[in-house]
Structure formats: structure tokens, C-alpha cells
Amino acid sequence: YSPEQRPTLEALANDFNRRYSIAKVIVFDDAIAIERYVITDGGVTREHVSHELSEFLASSDVLVEQMIAALGL
């Protein structure tokens, strides 16, 4: 992203983090990251990993859609 886009992306990240506790968006100097905390107490099954990956990808899709809209791309 360009330096002019940073304020828009920071505002979007703050809003995303307030609305979606399932993931956290971080704006760096030259990149944007999304992370997700996964609870693994009691072990992890293949089904659990699959579900967590699906949720992470879905939240990533929401972030990308919101970035496109916010930046007018």
C-alpha cells in the first residue's frame, strides 16, 4: 500500500479488530497481517484444524473485501 493509504487502512484495521474478535489485523510499515488465536486445549483433531483454517480464510476474505471497498479498488 502507499503511504497515503495508511490512515484508511489503520482505521479499517481498528474497526475490524473491534467487530471481529476471531482475528486481529496489524498494519506494519509495508504490509498488513491478519492472525487468529486458536485454542488447542485438550488436543487437536483433523476436524478441528480444518474448521479453524476455514474460519481463518473466511475472516481473511472479509478483510480483503473491506480493504478493496475502503481503498476504492
Secondary structure, DSSP 8 states (H G I E B T S, - for coil): --GGGHHHHHHHHHHHHHH-TT-EEEE-SS-EEEE-----TT---HHHHHHHHHHHHHHHHHHHHHHHHHHT-
